[in-house]
Amino acid sequence: MPDELNRGLSFSALTKEQQVSFHPSPVPVLIKFEAGNCVYKWSDYGTLVNPKGKISEYWFSWKSLKVVDREIDGFKEFRMRHHNRGGGVGRPQQAARALGAVTEQWNGMNAILKAQFLRPVWGFVGRIAAQRKLDDPKHPGEQENVYFIGGAYQVVIPNLTMEFIKKL
């Protein structure tokens, strides 16, 4: 078992789905997350393993981090920027859906799932590409020109297993 997951991973080694989830500019960067670093996501599931029996590779960094010349917001900064106003609820969730370009068919985003790395892992960090709001093959053409804008910075870490990550 390797001490570090995905060390030396190339962008071309990502699946087509993973590659197109990134906006092409700025170019996604491979960075190392040390053991103890945390990530989070909005999720329908209270566990790391989804109904398909996999751990998702799509995350957000829990703490802000510097990537090349950019400061990437963590959870605290995201919440401060997108806090609820006037007693309303759901604004951070709505912002996460639009900026994360997450369709309702993929994820209801009912709760926040926080996880911690048990060993070092490498993953690509980059801006999220826009995504059609309705991605339903049963209704082709419906809302075909409505998009979530994307633009938040995601962390894509393929090949995650329980040896490298745990739910907090």
N, C-alpha and C positions, 0 to 999 in steps of 0.2 A: 504494500500500500504506500503510495507516494506521501511525502511529508507536506507537499504543497500541491494544491489542485490547479490545473490549467497553466502551470508555468510554461512560458514560451508559446502560448496559444496565439495563433494568427487569426486575423479577421476573416480570412478566406476559409478557415476551418469551421466557422460558425455555420449553422444551417441558413438556408435562404430566408426563412421566416425571421430568424434572429437578426440577420444582416439588414433586411428591409425595415426592421423596427426602429432603426437609427436614421436620423436626418444625416445627409452626407457631410454637412458642414456645421461646426468644426468636426474634423475626422475623429471618430471614437478612439479612445486611448486605453490600452491594456494597463491596469494598475493592480497592485498587490494590496489585499486586505489582510491584516495580521489577525492571528487568533485573538479573540476578545472584541474585535470590531463588530458592529451591529448593522443590520439592514432592516427595512420594513416594507410592507406593501398593504394596500387595501385588499381585502379578500372576503370571499364567501365562506371560507373554511376556517375552522379554529385550529387546524393542524398544518404542519409543514407539507405533509403528503396530500396531494389533491385526489379527487375521485379516479383519476387516470393512473394512480399509483406512483406519481412522480413528484419531485420537489421542483417548484417553478424556478426558472432561471432569471426571471424578471423581478428586479427589486429597486428600491431607492435607498440611498445612504442615510443611516440614522443621524450621524454627525456630519456637519459641513466638512468639505474637503477641498483641497486645492488640486486641480488637474491642469497641468501646464500653466497657463496664465489666467485660468478661470477659477472662481470660487463657486463651488457647487453647494447649494442649500441642503441642509439636513432637515430633519423632522421639525425641530424647534423653529427654524427660520421659515419653513413652509407654513406652519400654523400661525406664526405672527403675521405673515404677509396675507394669509387668507382666512383670518379669524371671522367669526360670526358677528354680524352687525345688527343692531336693532332687535335683539332677541331672536333672530332667525336661527334655524338649525340647518346643518348640512352643507354650509358653504365650503369648508375644507374638503369635504368629500366631492362636491361638484367640481371644485377647482382641480382636484387630483384626477378626476375622470377626464376632464377636458385637456389638461396639460400632459396627462399620461396616455391620452388617446386610447382609453379602455372602453370598448363597446359593452353595452348592457348584456349582449349575448355571451360574452366571454366571462363577465364577472359582475356580480351584483354589488361588490364593494361594501359589504355590510359592516365590516370590522377591520381594525388595524392588527396586522400580524407582525410582531417584532421577533427577530431571530439573531443569534450570535454565532460567529464562526468559532469552531473548536480548534481549527488548525488554519494556517495561511491558505488563502485562495486568491486566484487571479481572475479578474473579470474586466469586461470592456465597459467604460463609462462614456456616455455620449448623449446628445439631445435626441429626444423621441420624435420620430416622424409623425406627420398627420395621419389620421386613420378615419375611414368612413364611419359615420355614426351608426349606421345600420349595416351590419355585415351578416345578412341572413340569406343563404342561398334559396330559401323557400319563397323569397319575395324579391327577385332580381329587379333592379331599376328603381325600387322604392327608396326614396330619399338618397338617390345615388350621388347627389351633389352636396350633401350635408356632411361636414367633417368635424372631428375633434381636432383642435389645433396642434396638439402635442407641444413640444418645446421644453418640457421638463427634462432633467438629466436622469437617465436610468442607469442601472448597473445590471449587466447581463453576465451571469455566471453559469455556464453550462456544466453538466455532469455532477451537480450537487447530490450528495448522499448524506445520510445521518452521521457518517464519520466526520463530516466537515462542518455541520451546522446543527444548531438546536433551537427550538422555540423558547422564547422567554415569556 
